[in-house]
Amino acid sequence: MKPAYFDHAATTPLDPRVLAEMQPYFSERFGNPASVHRYGQEAHVAVEAARQEVARLLGARPEEVVFTSGGTEANNMAILGVMLAQREQGRTHLMVSAVEHPSVLEPARFWSRRLGLELTVLPVDRYGRVDPEDVRRGLRPTTGLVSVMWANNEVGTLQPIKALARLCQEAGVPLHVDAVQAAGYVAIDLSRVPVALLSLSGHKLYGPKGIGALVVRQGTPFAPLLHGGGQEHGWRSGTLNVPGIVGLAAALRLARQEQQARIAHVRPLRDRLLQELPERIPDLLVTGHPTERLPNHASFVVPGVRAQTLLALLDAAGFACSSGSACKVGTPQPSHVLLAMGYDRDQALAGLRITLGRDNTVEEIEAFLDALPQAVAQARRVP
Ligand SMILES: Cc1ncc(COP(=O)(O)O)c(C=O)c1O
């Protein structure tokens, strides 16, 4: 049997339909969209059609969509681009949640030190949720940006983005939302939810790697970080990744068209994992919110194991899973997300994440339900 791929939060395979739309822009339609001649214009037309499509699908305006090299760049650009502009108005306070992806947390910490900004890291509850009241209480006259993700990559928890967006709008503070994990499963409509900046990434949506977008709503204070040819209305210089942009738009369109079918496929499979695994492994802890979570996402703490050991055993047994804890230079780090949720260090080293996709089958889930208890028993014997 082909190894079961249970790591769709890390990346997804490229949809063949997306690849087919991208392909001409690698070869016969190779023009630089900044060129005046017909090769350039052909590429330009494709980029602008993609921009319109992305904007329409998100309830934004085309001129608010800035294409980037992915989610990491979009997040870095949101944090630094907004805070550079806000600092000039004396707004030097920044708030981010404790469970953000490192591509939000790290630039927030780095630039706070370098630029002398004040940083508030917002706490979360046991399920990984931010309390909007904590945001309200934490706002200052000098707050320049709040950044809270739509869905968490490690535990799948959805944040109360509507409430946060309204609250920030009333306070006149831009809210940045990392929607990299949410975009495949949540219908995002910025015409109804007043988010100021939104990050996306192609490869989490059955689109290509190395492409993403930052939506910057009109009127949001913003300073460009990449200077040069003035592409993307001067907000992000650099020759555009035309096939990637075409692919991002196609992937987002398909995600929206097929959203209900994709949810209907993954949710029951995921629900079986959440229900049956704790029955088979009695001390297993489900992490993340029981209901307010991504429909394809199951996450656990497996007491008494090191995640890296368990993942290697599962890989050998034919299951590609992941953990919450990142491995830096060979040393596993406890998950900052689980620590922020109140788990202890050992528990934060024992995260297990299973993220499903449209090709996963009931047979794979059943095989996994049988295999995990054995792998856990084996992992527990490793000192
Ligand atoms: C929540 C979240 N934000 C940002 C990123 C980074 O996106 P990219 O891989 O496109 O740089 C990821 C990727 O794991 C993510 O899960």
PDBQT file of the ligand as one rigid body, heavy atoms in Angstrom, charges set to zero:
ROOT
HETATM    1  C1  LIG A 401      -0.307  29.271   9.659  1.00  0.00    +0.000 C 
HETATM    2  C2  LIG A 401       0.833  29.369   8.703  1.00  0.00    +0.000 A 
HETATM    3  N1  LIG A 401       1.300  30.571   8.338  1.00  0.00    +0.000 NA
HETATM    4  C3  LIG A 401       2.309  30.703   7.470  1.00  0.00    +0.000 A 
HETATM    5  C4  LIG A 401       2.928  29.616   6.913  1.00  0.00    +0.000 A 
HETATM    6  C5  LIG A 401       4.062  29.817   5.948  1.00  0.00    +0.000 C 
HETATM    7  O1  LIG A 401       3.629  29.684   4.621  1.00  0.00    +0.000 OA
HETATM    8  P1  LIG A 401       4.687  29.380   3.447  1.00  0.00    +0.000 P 
HETATM    9  O2  LIG A 401       5.076  27.947   3.583  1.00  0.00    +0.000 OA
HETATM   10  O3  LIG A 401       3.916  29.663   2.193  1.00  0.00    +0.000 OA
HETATM   11  O4  LIG A 401       5.824  30.316   3.631  1.00  0.00    +0.000 OA
HETATM   12  C6  LIG A 401       2.496  28.332   7.273  1.00  0.00    +0.000 A 
HETATM   13  C7  LIG A 401       3.179  27.136   6.728  1.00  0.00    +0.000 C 
HETATM   14  O5  LIG A 401       3.371  26.156   7.394  1.00  0.00    +0.000 OA
HETATM   15  C8  LIG A 401       1.411  28.202   8.184  1.00  0.00    +0.000 A 
HETATM   16  O6  LIG A 401       0.945  27.004   8.556  1.00  0.00    +0.000 OA
ENDROOT
TORSDOF 0
